[in-house]
Amino acid sequence: MTSRGHARLLGTDQVGRDTLSRVDLRRRTSLIVAFSAVILGTTVRLAVGRASADTAGRFDLVSQRVMKSAVVPRSHHSPWPSLMAIGTGSPP
């Protein structure tokens, strides 16, 4: 289904769409999501670190207690609290 004079590097799908351009679109979408996640995570971690530093460690102490109370009692039933603790950077 390719038109004459247009070589398709990866060919076309069953409908005649260029496969390379579709792969490129998926790549861009994946990179946007990945960079957005990194920026969001860095922003949240900086905000938590700043709050902990400004309150002379009281915020840090409270956040650790909250995470421990959320993770320890339920860790043998569900992996989600442990994954949440790992994702936020504090140990269970």
PyMOL Python script that loads the backbone (N, CA, C, O; Angstrom):
from pymol import cmd

cmd.read_pdbstr("""\
ATOM      1  N   MET A   1       0.798  -1.194   0.000  1.00  0.00           N
ATOM      2  CA  MET A   1       0.000   0.000   0.000  1.00  0.00           C
ATOM      3  C   MET A   1       0.847   1.267   0.000  1.00  0.00           C
ATOM      4  O   MET A   1       0.322   2.353   0.249  1.00  0.00           O
ATOM      5  N   THR A   2       2.104   1.157  -0.266  1.00  0.00           N
ATOM      6  CA  THR A   2       2.932   2.356  -0.318  1.00  0.00           C
ATOM      7  C   THR A   2       2.774   3.027  -1.673  1.00  0.00           C
ATOM      8  O   THR A   2       2.607   2.369  -2.700  1.00  0.00           O
ATOM      9  N   SER A   3       2.831   4.343  -1.649  1.00  0.00           N
ATOM     10  CA  SER A   3       2.756   5.058  -2.916  1.00  0.00           C
ATOM     11  C   SER A   3       4.114   5.006  -3.593  1.00  0.00           C
ATOM     12  O   SER A   3       5.140   4.837  -2.934  1.00  0.00           O
ATOM     13  N   ARG A   4       4.114   5.151  -4.887  1.00  0.00           N
ATOM     14  CA  ARG A   4       5.361   5.071  -5.628  1.00  0.00           C
ATOM     15  C   ARG A   4       6.270   6.239  -5.275  1.00  0.00           C
ATOM     16  O   ARG A   4       5.813   7.374  -5.136  1.00  0.00           O
ATOM     17  N   GLY A   5       7.551   5.955  -5.131  1.00  0.00           N
ATOM     18  CA  GLY A   5       8.517   6.989  -4.837  1.00  0.00           C
ATOM     19  C   GLY A   5       8.700   7.249  -3.343  1.00  0.00           C
ATOM     20  O   GLY A   5       9.560   8.038  -2.953  1.00  0.00           O
ATOM     21  N   HIS A   6       7.908   6.601  -2.519  1.00  0.00           N
ATOM     22  CA  HIS A   6       8.020   6.787  -1.067  1.00  0.00           C
ATOM     23  C   HIS A   6       8.400   5.455  -0.430  1.00  0.00           C
ATOM     24  O   HIS A   6       7.563   4.562  -0.299  1.00  0.00           O
ATOM     25  N   ALA A   7       9.636   5.327  -0.043  1.00  0.00           N
ATOM     26  CA  ALA A   7      10.078   4.110   0.624  1.00  0.00           C
ATOM     27  C   ALA A   7       9.784   4.235   2.111  1.00  0.00           C
ATOM     28  O   ALA A   7      10.094   5.254   2.727  1.00  0.00           O
ATOM     29  N   ARG A   8       9.202   3.226   2.670  1.00  0.00           N
ATOM     30  CA  ARG A   8       8.896   3.202   4.105  1.00  0.00           C
ATOM     31  C   ARG A   8       9.960   2.355   4.794  1.00  0.00           C
ATOM     32  O   ARG A   8      10.131   1.176   4.483  1.00  0.00           O
ATOM     33  N   LEU A   9      10.681   2.981   5.744  1.00  0.00           N
ATOM     34  CA  LEU A   9      11.789   2.287   6.393  1.00  0.00           C
ATOM     35  C   LEU A   9      11.335   1.025   7.130  1.00  0.00           C
ATOM     36  O   LEU A   9      11.960  -0.029   7.006  1.00  0.00           O
ATOM     37  N   LEU A  10      10.252   1.134   7.894  1.00  0.00           N
ATOM     38  CA  LEU A  10       9.738  -0.024   8.624  1.00  0.00           C
ATOM     39  C   LEU A  10       8.481  -0.589   7.996  1.00  0.00           C
ATOM     40  O   LEU A  10       7.844  -1.474   8.568  1.00  0.00           O
ATOM     41  N   GLY A  11       8.121  -0.095   6.842  1.00  0.00           N
ATOM     42  CA  GLY A  11       6.937  -0.606   6.166  1.00  0.00           C
ATOM     43  C   GLY A  11       5.661   0.039   6.685  1.00  0.00           C
ATOM     44  O   GLY A  11       5.689   1.073   7.353  1.00  0.00           O
ATOM     45  N   THR A  12       4.557  -0.589   6.363  1.00  0.00           N
ATOM     46  CA  THR A  12       3.250  -0.075   6.776  1.00  0.00           C
ATOM     47  C   THR A  12       2.485  -1.173   7.487  1.00  0.00           C
ATOM     48  O   THR A  12       2.813  -2.355   7.381  1.00  0.00           O
ATOM     49  N   ASP A  13       1.454  -0.757   8.216  1.00  0.00           N
ATOM     50  CA  ASP A  13       0.599  -1.743   8.865  1.00  0.00           C
ATOM     51  C   ASP A  13      -0.513  -2.166   7.898  1.00  0.00           C
ATOM     52  O   ASP A  13      -0.462  -1.840   6.712  1.00  0.00           O
ATOM     53  N   GLN A  14      -1.507  -2.886   8.402  1.00  0.00           N
ATOM     54  CA  GLN A  14      -2.568  -3.420   7.554  1.00  0.00           C
ATOM     55  C   GLN A  14      -3.423  -2.324   6.929  1.00  0.00           C
ATOM     56  O   GLN A  14      -4.044  -2.540   5.888  1.00  0.00           O
ATOM     57  N   VAL A  15      -3.461  -1.142   7.560  1.00  0.00           N
ATOM     58  CA  VAL A  15      -4.289  -0.050   7.076  1.00  0.00           C
ATOM     59  C   VAL A  15      -3.501   0.872   6.149  1.00  0.00           C
ATOM     60  O   VAL A  15      -4.090   1.722   5.481  1.00  0.00           O
ATOM     61  N   GLY A  16      -2.186   0.717   6.101  1.00  0.00           N
ATOM     62  CA  GLY A  16      -1.361   1.535   5.231  1.00  0.00           C
ATOM     63  C   GLY A  16      -0.665   2.692   5.926  1.00  0.00           C
ATOM     64  O   GLY A  16      -0.105   3.565   5.263  1.00  0.00           O
ATOM     65  N   ARG A  17      -0.693   2.710   7.266  1.00  0.00           N
ATOM     66  CA  ARG A  17      -0.026   3.783   8.001  1.00  0.00           C
ATOM     67  C   ARG A  17       1.457   3.469   8.154  1.00  0.00           C
ATOM     68  O   ARG A  17       1.843   2.310   8.303  1.00  0.00           O
ATOM     69  N   ASP A  18       2.272   4.498   8.116  1.00  0.00           N
ATOM     70  CA  ASP A  18       3.722   4.348   8.220  1.00  0.00           C
ATOM     71  C   ASP A  18       4.093   3.899   9.632  1.00  0.00           C
ATOM     72  O   ASP A  18       3.743   4.566  10.605  1.00  0.00           O
ATOM     73  N   THR A  19       4.792   2.785   9.750  1.00  0.00           N
ATOM     74  CA  THR A  19       5.146   2.218  11.050  1.00  0.00           C
ATOM     75  C   THR A  19       6.192   3.061  11.763  1.00  0.00           C
ATOM     76  O   THR A  19       6.117   3.221  12.981  1.00  0.00           O
ATOM     77  N   LEU A  20       7.162   3.602  11.044  1.00  0.00           N
ATOM     78  CA  LEU A  20       8.211   4.403  11.670  1.00  0.00           C
ATOM     79  C   LEU A  20       7.644   5.655  12.342  1.00  0.00           C
ATOM     80  O   LEU A  20       8.064   6.008  13.445  1.00  0.00           O
ATOM     81  N   SER A  21       6.707   6.319  11.697  1.00  0.00           N
ATOM     82  CA  SER A  21       6.131   7.523  12.307  1.00  0.00           C
ATOM     83  C   SER A  21       5.309   7.168  13.545  1.00  0.00           C
ATOM     84  O   SER A  21       5.263   7.946  14.498  1.00  0.00           O
ATOM     85  N   ARG A  22       4.673   6.025  13.544  1.00  0.00           N
ATOM     86  CA  ARG A  22       3.904   5.598  14.721  1.00  0.00           C
ATOM     87  C   ARG A  22       4.831   5.245  15.873  1.00  0.00           C
ATOM     88  O   ARG A  22       4.520   5.539  17.028  1.00  0.00           O
ATOM     89  N   VAL A  23       5.974   4.614  15.575  1.00  0.00           N
ATOM     90  CA  VAL A  23       6.971   4.309  16.613  1.00  0.00           C
ATOM     91  C   VAL A  23       7.534   5.607  17.184  1.00  0.00           C
ATOM     92  O   VAL A  23       7.730   5.723  18.394  1.00  0.00           O
ATOM     93  N   ASP A  24       7.794   6.585  16.314  1.00  0.00           N
ATOM     94  CA  ASP A  24       8.317   7.870  16.768  1.00  0.00           C
ATOM     95  C   ASP A  24       7.321   8.584  17.680  1.00  0.00           C
ATOM     96  O   ASP A  24       7.721   9.185  18.677  1.00  0.00           O
ATOM     97  N   LEU A  25       6.051   8.526  17.356  1.00  0.00           N
ATOM     98  CA  LEU A  25       5.023   9.148  18.200  1.00  0.00           C
ATOM     99  C   LEU A  25       4.990   8.492  19.577  1.00  0.00           C
ATOM    100  O   LEU A  25       4.894   9.189  20.587  1.00  0.00           O
ATOM    101  N   ARG A  26       5.066   7.172  19.633  1.00  0.00           N
ATOM    102  CA  ARG A  26       5.067   6.450  20.915  1.00  0.00           C
ATOM    103  C   ARG A  26       6.317   6.798  21.730  1.00  0.00           C
ATOM    104  O   ARG A  26       6.255   6.926  22.953  1.00  0.00           O
ATOM    105  N   ARG A  27       7.445   6.949  21.041  1.00  0.00           N
ATOM    106  CA  ARG A  27       8.689   7.298  21.733  1.00  0.00           C
ATOM    107  C   ARG A  27       8.576   8.666  22.375  1.00  0.00           C
ATOM    108  O   ARG A  27       8.964   8.848  23.529  1.00  0.00           O
ATOM    109  N   ARG A  28       8.049   9.625  21.640  1.00  0.00           N
ATOM    110  CA  ARG A  28       7.893  10.972  22.188  1.00  0.00           C
ATOM    111  C   ARG A  28       6.947  10.972  23.380  1.00  0.00           C
ATOM    112  O   ARG A  28       7.214  11.631  24.385  1.00  0.00           O
ATOM    113  N   THR A  29       5.850  10.240  23.276  1.00  0.00           N
ATOM    114  CA  THR A  29       4.895  10.161  24.384  1.00  0.00           C
ATOM    115  C   THR A  29       5.553   9.559  25.618  1.00  0.00           C
ATOM    116  O   THR A  29       5.364  10.057  26.727  1.00  0.00           O
ATOM    117  N   SER A  30       6.322   8.494  25.435  1.00  0.00           N
ATOM    118  CA  SER A  30       6.999   7.853  26.563  1.00  0.00           C
ATOM    119  C   SER A  30       8.010   8.787  27.215  1.00  0.00           C
ATOM    120  O   SER A  30       8.116   8.831  28.440  1.00  0.00           O
ATOM    121  N   LEU A  31       8.746   9.527  26.411  1.00  0.00           N
ATOM    122  CA  LEU A  31       9.728  10.459  26.968  1.00  0.00           C
ATOM    123  C   LEU A  31       9.051  11.603  27.724  1.00  0.00           C
ATOM    124  O   LEU A  31       9.538  12.021  28.775  1.00  0.00           O
ATOM    125  N   ILE A  32       7.952  12.105  27.209  1.00  0.00           N
ATOM    126  CA  ILE A  32       7.230  13.175  27.905  1.00  0.00           C
ATOM    127  C   ILE A  32       6.731  12.687  29.259  1.00  0.00           C
ATOM    128  O   ILE A  32       6.861  13.393  30.259  1.00  0.00           O
ATOM    129  N   VAL A  33       6.160  11.485  29.298  1.00  0.00           N
ATOM    130  CA  VAL A  33       5.674  10.931  30.562  1.00  0.00           C
ATOM    131  C   VAL A  33       6.834  10.700  31.532  1.00  0.00           C
ATOM    132  O   VAL A  33       6.713  11.004  32.719  1.00  0.00           O
ATOM    133  N   ALA A  34       7.948  10.170  31.044  1.00  0.00           N
ATOM    134  CA  ALA A  34       9.097   9.890  31.909  1.00  0.00           C
ATOM    135  C   ALA A  34       9.686  11.170  32.489  1.00  0.00           C
ATOM    136  O   ALA A  34       9.943  11.242  33.691  1.00  0.00           O
ATOM    137  N   PHE A  35       9.903  12.178  31.652  1.00  0.00           N
ATOM    138  CA  PHE A  35      10.462  13.432  32.149  1.00  0.00           C
ATOM    139  C   PHE A  35       9.496  14.142  33.096  1.00  0.00           C
ATOM    140  O   PHE A  35       9.928  14.763  34.067  1.00  0.00           O
ATOM    141  N   SER A  36       8.212  14.056  32.826  1.00  0.00           N
ATOM    142  CA  SER A  36       7.222  14.666  33.725  1.00  0.00           C
ATOM    143  C   SER A  36       7.241  13.997  35.095  1.00  0.00           C
ATOM    144  O   SER A  36       7.133  14.666  36.123  1.00  0.00           O
ATOM    145  N   ALA A  37       7.378  12.674  35.103  1.00  0.00           N
ATOM    146  CA  ALA A  37       7.443  11.950  36.375  1.00  0.00           C
ATOM    147  C   ALA A  37       8.691  12.334  37.162  1.00  0.00           C
ATOM    148  O   ALA A  37       8.629  12.498  38.380  1.00  0.00           O
ATOM    149  N   VAL A  38       9.811  12.476  36.483  1.00  0.00           N
ATOM    150  CA  VAL A  38      11.056  12.864  37.154  1.00  0.00           C
ATOM    151  C   VAL A  38      10.938  14.275  37.722  1.00  0.00           C
ATOM    152  O   VAL A  38      11.357  14.526  38.852  1.00  0.00           O
ATOM    153  N   ILE A  39      10.375  15.186  36.953  1.00  0.00           N
ATOM    154  CA  ILE A  39      10.222  16.568  37.417  1.00  0.00           C
ATOM    155  C   ILE A  39       9.272  16.633  38.605  1.00  0.00           C
ATOM    156  O   ILE A  39       9.545  17.334  39.580  1.00  0.00           O
ATOM    157  N   LEU A  40       8.153  15.905  38.531  1.00  0.00           N
ATOM    158  CA  LEU A  40       7.200  15.894  39.644  1.00  0.00           C
ATOM    159  C   LEU A  40       7.828  15.289  40.899  1.00  0.00           C
ATOM    160  O   LEU A  40       7.689  15.840  41.991  1.00  0.00           O
ATOM    161  N   GLY A  41       8.517  14.162  40.746  1.00  0.00           N
ATOM    162  CA  GLY A  41       9.157  13.521  41.896  1.00  0.00           C
ATOM    163  C   GLY A  41      10.224  14.395  42.529  1.00  0.00           C
ATOM    164  O   GLY A  41      10.324  14.469  43.754  1.00  0.00           O
ATOM    165  N   THR A  42      11.016  15.052  41.706  1.00  0.00           N
ATOM    166  CA  THR A  42      12.055  15.936  42.221  1.00  0.00           C
ATOM    167  C   THR A  42      11.446  17.125  42.953  1.00  0.00           C
ATOM    168  O   THR A  42      11.935  17.523  44.010  1.00  0.00           O
ATOM    169  N   THR A  43      10.397  17.683  42.402  1.00  0.00           N
ATOM    170  CA  THR A  43       9.721  18.818  43.038  1.00  0.00           C
ATOM    171  C   THR A  43       9.150  18.436  44.397  1.00  0.00           C
ATOM    172  O   THR A  43       9.302  19.174  45.371  1.00  0.00           O
ATOM    173  N   VAL A  44       8.492  17.281  44.459  1.00  0.00           N
ATOM    174  CA  VAL A  44       7.915  16.836  45.735  1.00  0.00           C
ATOM    175  C   VAL A  44       9.021  16.567  46.751  1.00  0.00           C
ATOM    176  O   VAL A  44       8.901  16.966  47.910  1.00  0.00           O
ATOM    177  N   ARG A  45      10.082  15.906  46.340  1.00  0.00           N
ATOM    178  CA  ARG A  45      11.181  15.621  47.273  1.00  0.00           C
ATOM    179  C   ARG A  45      11.860  16.898  47.767  1.00  0.00           C
ATOM    180  O   ARG A  45      12.231  16.998  48.937  1.00  0.00           O
ATOM    181  N   LEU A  46      12.020  17.867  46.877  1.00  0.00           N
ATOM    182  CA  LEU A  46      12.596  19.137  47.309  1.00  0.00           C
ATOM    183  C   LEU A  46      11.681  19.854  48.299  1.00  0.00           C
ATOM    184  O   LEU A  46      12.155  20.442  49.270  1.00  0.00           O
ATOM    185  N   ALA A  47      10.384  19.807  48.058  1.00  0.00           N
ATOM    186  CA  ALA A  47       9.437  20.449  48.971  1.00  0.00           C
ATOM    187  C   ALA A  47       9.448  19.777  50.342  1.00  0.00           C
ATOM    188  O   ALA A  47       9.421  20.458  51.368  1.00  0.00           O
ATOM    189  N   VAL A  48       9.487  18.456  50.363  1.00  0.00           N
ATOM    190  CA  VAL A  48       9.530  17.731  51.641  1.00  0.00           C
ATOM    191  C   VAL A  48      10.854  18.007  52.354  1.00  0.00           C
ATOM    192  O   VAL A  48      10.874  18.206  53.569  1.00  0.00           O
ATOM    193  N   GLY A  49      11.939  18.019  51.619  1.00  0.00           N
ATOM    194  CA  GLY A  49      13.241  18.317  52.231  1.00  0.00           C
ATOM    195  C   GLY A  49      13.300  19.727  52.777  1.00  0.00           C
ATOM    196  O   GLY A  49      13.848  19.957  53.855  1.00  0.00           O
ATOM    197  N   ARG A  50      12.743  20.666  52.045  1.00  0.00           N
ATOM    198  CA  ARG A  50      12.727  22.059  52.512  1.00  0.00           C
ATOM    199  C   ARG A  50      11.861  22.201  53.765  1.00  0.00           C
ATOM    200  O   ARG A  50      12.236  22.895  54.711  1.00  0.00           O
ATOM    201  N   ALA A  51      10.703  21.542  53.765  1.00  0.00           N
ATOM    202  CA  ALA A  51       9.832  21.597  54.937  1.00  0.00           C
ATOM    203  C   ALA A  51      10.521  20.973  56.147  1.00  0.00           C
ATOM    204  O   ALA A  51      10.393  21.476  57.264  1.00  0.00           O
ATOM    205  N   SER A  52      11.240  19.894  55.931  1.00  0.00           N
ATOM    206  CA  SER A  52      11.960  19.243  57.026  1.00  0.00           C
ATOM    207  C   SER A  52      13.073  20.141  57.555  1.00  0.00           C
ATOM    208  O   SER A  52      13.284  20.220  58.766  1.00  0.00           O
ATOM    209  N   ALA A  53      13.774  20.805  56.673  1.00  0.00           N
ATOM    210  CA  ALA A  53      14.862  21.686  57.109  1.00  0.00           C
ATOM    211  C   ALA A  53      14.327  22.926  57.819  1.00  0.00           C
ATOM    212  O   ALA A  53      14.916  23.377  58.802  1.00  0.00           O
ATOM    213  N   ASP A  54      13.226  23.475  57.336  1.00  0.00           N
ATOM    214  CA  ASP A  54      12.664  24.690  57.938  1.00  0.00           C
ATOM    215  C   ASP A  54      12.056  24.453  59.313  1.00  0.00           C
ATOM    216  O   ASP A  54      12.011  25.366  60.138  1.00  0.00           O
ATOM    217  N   THR A  55      11.592  23.239  59.565  1.00  0.00           N
ATOM    218  CA  THR A  55      10.963  22.951  60.855  1.00  0.00           C
ATOM    219  C   THR A  55      11.918  22.245  61.813  1.00  0.00           C
ATOM    220  O   THR A  55      11.483  21.637  62.791  1.00  0.00           O
ATOM    221  N   ALA A  56      13.194  22.323  61.538  1.00  0.00           N
ATOM    222  CA  ALA A  56      14.241  21.744  62.401  1.00  0.00           C
ATOM    223  C   ALA A  56      14.049  20.247  62.620  1.00  0.00           C
ATOM    224  O   ALA A  56      14.330  19.738  63.705  1.00  0.00           O
ATOM    225  N   GLY A  57      13.571  19.538  61.593  1.00  0.00           N
ATOM    226  CA  GLY A  57      13.462  18.092  61.668  1.00  0.00           C
ATOM    227  C   GLY A  57      12.152  17.565  62.203  1.00  0.00           C
ATOM    228  O   GLY A  57      11.930  16.355  62.173  1.00  0.00           O
ATOM    229  N   ARG A  58      11.272  18.424  62.693  1.00  0.00           N
ATOM    230  CA  ARG A  58       9.989  17.936  63.218  1.00  0.00           C
ATOM    231  C   ARG A  58       9.128  17.334  62.116  1.00  0.00           C
ATOM    232  O   ARG A  58       8.507  16.291  62.317  1.00  0.00           O
ATOM    233  N   PHE A  59       9.084  17.978  60.959  1.00  0.00           N
ATOM    234  CA  PHE A  59       8.322  17.452  59.825  1.00  0.00           C
ATOM    235  C   PHE A  59       8.882  16.103  59.386  1.00  0.00           C
ATOM    236  O   PHE A  59       8.123  15.196  59.045  1.00  0.00           O
ATOM    237  N   ASP A  60      10.188  15.971  59.392  1.00  0.00           N
ATOM    238  CA  ASP A  60      10.837  14.721  59.022  1.00  0.00           C
ATOM    239  C   ASP A  60      10.444  13.613  59.991  1.00  0.00           C
ATOM    240  O   ASP A  60      10.143  12.496  59.570  1.00  0.00           O
ATOM    241  N   LEU A  61      10.446  13.909  61.264  1.00  0.00           N
ATOM    242  CA  LEU A  61      10.075  12.929  62.274  1.00  0.00           C
ATOM    243  C   LEU A  61       8.622  12.493  62.103  1.00  0.00           C
ATOM    244  O   LEU A  61       8.320  11.302  62.169  1.00  0.00           O
ATOM    245  N   VAL A  62       7.733  13.441  61.886  1.00  0.00           N
ATOM    246  CA  VAL A  62       6.313  13.124  61.717  1.00  0.00           C
ATOM    247  C   VAL A  62       6.093  12.304  60.447  1.00  0.00           C
ATOM    248  O   VAL A  62       5.343  11.328  60.468  1.00  0.00           O
ATOM    249  N   SER A  63       6.738  12.688  59.339  1.00  0.00           N
ATOM    250  CA  SER A  63       6.545  11.949  58.085  1.00  0.00           C
ATOM    251  C   SER A  63       7.078  10.519  58.189  1.00  0.00           C
ATOM    252  O   SER A  63       6.503   9.600  57.605  1.00  0.00           O
ATOM    253  N   GLN A  64       8.166  10.328  58.922  1.00  0.00           N
ATOM    254  CA  GLN A  64       8.672   8.972  59.110  1.00  0.00           C
ATOM    255  C   GLN A  64       7.711   8.135  59.932  1.00  0.00           C
ATOM    256  O   GLN A  64       7.497   6.960  59.635  1.00  0.00           O
ATOM    257  N   ARG A  65       7.132   8.728  60.959  1.00  0.00           N
ATOM    258  CA  ARG A  65       6.162   7.995  61.788  1.00  0.00           C
ATOM    259  C   ARG A  65       4.915   7.628  60.985  1.00  0.00           C
ATOM    260  O   ARG A  65       4.377   6.530  61.132  1.00  0.00           O
ATOM    261  N   VAL A  66       4.465   8.534  60.149  1.00  0.00           N
ATOM    262  CA  VAL A  66       3.289   8.251  59.319  1.00  0.00           C
ATOM    263  C   VAL A  66       3.585   7.114  58.353  1.00  0.00           C
ATOM    264  O   VAL A  66       2.765   6.210  58.196  1.00  0.00           O
ATOM    265  N   MET A  67       4.729   7.143  57.714  1.00  0.00           N
ATOM    266  CA  MET A  67       5.079   6.084  56.774  1.00  0.00           C
ATOM    267  C   MET A  67       5.245   4.736  57.481  1.00  0.00           C
ATOM    268  O   MET A  67       4.822   3.707  56.955  1.00  0.00           O
ATOM    269  N   LYS A  68       5.847   4.736  58.651  1.00  0.00           N
ATOM    270  CA  LYS A  68       6.006   3.478  59.380  1.00  0.00           C
ATOM    271  C   LYS A  68       4.664   2.919  59.818  1.00  0.00           C
ATOM    272  O   LYS A  68       4.449   1.708  59.762  1.00  0.00           O
ATOM    273  N   SER A  69       3.764   3.781  60.252  1.00  0.00           N
ATOM    274  CA  SER A  69       2.456   3.288  60.673  1.00  0.00           C
ATOM    275  C   SER A  69       1.645   2.797  59.481  1.00  0.00           C
ATOM    276  O   SER A  69       0.802   1.913  59.636  1.00  0.00           O
ATOM    277  N   ALA A  70       1.882   3.346  58.307  1.00  0.00           N
ATOM    278  CA  ALA A  70       1.160   2.907  57.112  1.00  0.00           C
ATOM    279  C   ALA A  70       1.737   1.617  56.555  1.00  0.00           C
ATOM    280  O   ALA A  70       1.007   0.830  55.953  1.00  0.00           O
ATOM    281  N   VAL A  71       3.018   1.384  56.740  1.00  0.00           N
ATOM    282  CA  VAL A  71       3.681   0.251  56.101  1.00  0.00           C
ATOM    283  C   VAL A  71       3.745  -0.977  57.003  1.00  0.00           C
ATOM    284  O   VAL A  71       3.412  -2.074  56.555  1.00  0.00           O
ATOM    285  N   VAL A  72       4.151  -0.830  58.225  1.00  0.00           N
ATOM    286  CA  VAL A  72       4.454  -1.983  59.074  1.00  0.00           C
ATOM    287  C   VAL A  72       3.258  -2.890  59.332  1.00  0.00           C
ATOM    288  O   VAL A  72       3.393  -4.100  59.152  1.00  0.00           O
ATOM    289  N   PRO A  73       2.094  -2.384  59.743  1.00  0.00           N
ATOM    290  CA  PRO A  73       1.009  -3.310  60.043  1.00  0.00           C
ATOM    291  C   PRO A  73       0.464  -4.056  58.822  1.00  0.00           C
ATOM    292  O   PRO A  73      -0.042  -5.169  58.967  1.00  0.00           O
ATOM    293  N   ARG A  74       0.552  -3.481  57.645  1.00  0.00           N
ATOM    294  CA  ARG A  74      -0.071  -4.079  56.472  1.00  0.00           C
ATOM    295  C   ARG A  74       0.927  -4.702  55.504  1.00  0.00           C
ATOM    296  O   ARG A  74       0.522  -5.173  54.441  1.00  0.00           O
ATOM    297  N   SER A  75       2.184  -4.720  55.825  1.00  0.00           N
ATOM    298  CA  SER A  75       3.182  -5.155  54.846  1.00  0.00           C
ATOM    299  C   SER A  75       3.036  -6.624  54.465  1.00  0.00           C
ATOM    300  O   SER A  75       3.418  -7.000  53.357  1.00  0.00           O
ATOM    301  N   HIS A  76       2.498  -7.465  55.341  1.00  0.00           N
ATOM    302  CA  HIS A  76       2.362  -8.878  54.993  1.00  0.00           C
ATOM    303  C   HIS A  76       1.081  -9.179  54.228  1.00  0.00           C
ATOM    304  O   HIS A  76       0.932 -10.281  53.701  1.00  0.00           O
ATOM    305  N   HIS A  77       0.145  -8.220  54.151  1.00  0.00           N
ATOM    306  CA  HIS A  77      -1.098  -8.441  53.426  1.00  0.00           C
ATOM    307  C   HIS A  77      -1.052  -7.898  51.998  1.00  0.00           C
ATOM    308  O   HIS A  77      -1.566  -8.527  51.073  1.00  0.00           O
ATOM    309  N   SER A  78      -0.448  -6.754  51.826  1.00  0.00           N
ATOM    310  CA  SER A  78      -0.461  -6.101  50.521  1.00  0.00           C
ATOM    311  C   SER A  78       0.898  -5.456  50.243  1.00  0.00           C
ATOM    312  O   SER A  78       1.514  -4.894  51.149  1.00  0.00           O
ATOM    313  N   PRO A  79       1.361  -5.533  49.007  1.00  0.00           N
ATOM    314  CA  PRO A  79       2.654  -4.911  48.688  1.00  0.00           C
ATOM    315  C   PRO A  79       2.561  -3.404  48.475  1.00  0.00           C
ATOM    316  O   PRO A  79       3.596  -2.739  48.422  1.00  0.00           O
ATOM    317  N   TRP A  80       1.352  -2.835  48.351  1.00  0.00           N
ATOM    318  CA  TRP A  80       1.211  -1.428  47.993  1.00  0.00           C
ATOM    319  C   TRP A  80       1.790  -0.457  49.016  1.00  0.00           C
ATOM    320  O   TRP A  80       2.444   0.502  48.605  1.00  0.00           O
ATOM    321  N   PRO A  81       1.596  -0.636  50.309  1.00  0.00           N
ATOM    322  CA  PRO A  81       2.229   0.314  51.241  1.00  0.00           C
ATOM    323  C   PRO A  81       3.760   0.281  51.166  1.00  0.00           C
ATOM    324  O   PRO A  81       4.414   1.316  51.285  1.00  0.00           O
ATOM    325  N   SER A  82       4.321  -0.910  50.968  1.00  0.00           N
ATOM    326  CA  SER A  82       5.775  -1.001  50.839  1.00  0.00           C
ATOM    327  C   SER A  82       6.249  -0.325  49.563  1.00  0.00           C
ATOM    328  O   SER A  82       7.266   0.369  49.567  1.00  0.00           O
ATOM    329  N   LEU A  83       5.524  -0.523  48.478  1.00  0.00           N
ATOM    330  CA  LEU A  83       5.891   0.135  47.230  1.00  0.00           C
ATOM    331  C   LEU A  83       5.755   1.647  47.355  1.00  0.00           C
ATOM    332  O   LEU A  83       6.552   2.393  46.786  1.00  0.00           O
ATOM    333  N   MET A  84       4.747   2.103  48.098  1.00  0.00           N
ATOM    334  CA  MET A  84       4.573   3.536  48.315  1.00  0.00           C
ATOM    335  C   MET A  84       5.753   4.095  49.106  1.00  0.00           C
ATOM    336  O   MET A  84       6.248   5.180  48.800  1.00  0.00           O
ATOM    337  N   ALA A  85       6.202   3.361  50.119  1.00  0.00           N
ATOM    338  CA  ALA A  85       7.331   3.813  50.928  1.00  0.00           C
ATOM    339  C   ALA A  85       8.607   3.853  50.099  1.00  0.00           C
ATOM    340  O   ALA A  85       9.405   4.781  50.229  1.00  0.00           O
ATOM    341  N   ILE A  86       8.800   2.857  49.253  1.00  0.00           N
ATOM    342  CA  ILE A  86       9.995   2.840  48.404  1.00  0.00           C
ATOM    343  C   ILE A  86       9.934   3.971  47.398  1.00  0.00           C
ATOM    344  O   ILE A  86      10.947   4.615  47.125  1.00  0.00           O
ATOM    345  N   GLY A  87       8.762   4.219  46.844  1.00  0.00           N
ATOM    346  CA  GLY A  87       8.596   5.278  45.860  1.00  0.00           C
ATOM    347  C   GLY A  87       8.786   6.659  46.414  1.00  0.00           C
ATOM    348  O   GLY A  87       9.216   7.556  45.689  1.00  0.00           O
ATOM    349  N   THR A  88       8.477   6.865  47.686  1.00  0.00           N
ATOM    350  CA  THR A  88       8.641   8.187  48.287  1.00  0.00           C
ATOM    351  C   THR A  88      10.033   8.369  48.867  1.00  0.00           C
ATOM    352  O   THR A  88      10.373   9.468  49.303  1.00  0.00           O
ATOM    353  N   GLY A  89      10.838   7.330  48.882  1.00  0.00           N
ATOM    354  CA  GLY A  89      12.219   7.464  49.292  1.00  0.00           C
ATOM    355  C   GLY A  89      12.483   7.261  50.776  1.00  0.00           C
ATOM    356  O   GLY A  89      13.619   7.414  51.223  1.00  0.00           O
ATOM    357  N   SER A  90      11.459   6.919  51.549  1.00  0.00           N
ATOM    358  CA  SER A  90      11.720   6.671  52.964  1.00  0.00           C
ATOM    359  C   SER A  90      11.689   5.167  53.220  1.00  0.00           C
ATOM    360  O   SER A  90      10.888   4.454  52.616  1.00  0.00           O
ATOM    361  N   PRO A  91      12.537   4.689  54.091  1.00  0.00           N
ATOM    362  CA  PRO A  91      12.593   3.251  54.336  1.00  0.00           C
ATOM    363  C   PRO A  91      11.366   2.769  55.112  1.00  0.00           C
ATOM    364  O   PRO A  91      10.803   3.524  55.905  1.00  0.00           O
ATOM    365  N   PRO A  92      10.949   1.525  54.894  1.00  0.00           N
ATOM    366  CA  PRO A  92       9.784   1.006  55.626  1.00  0.00           C
ATOM    367  C   PRO A  92      10.069   0.757  57.078  1.00  0.00           C
ATOM    368  O   PRO A  92       9.185   0.321  57.815  1.00  0.00           O
TER     369      PRO A  92
END
""", "prot")
cmd.dss("prot")
cmd.show_as("cartoon", "prot")
cmd.util.cbc("prot")
cmd.orient("prot")
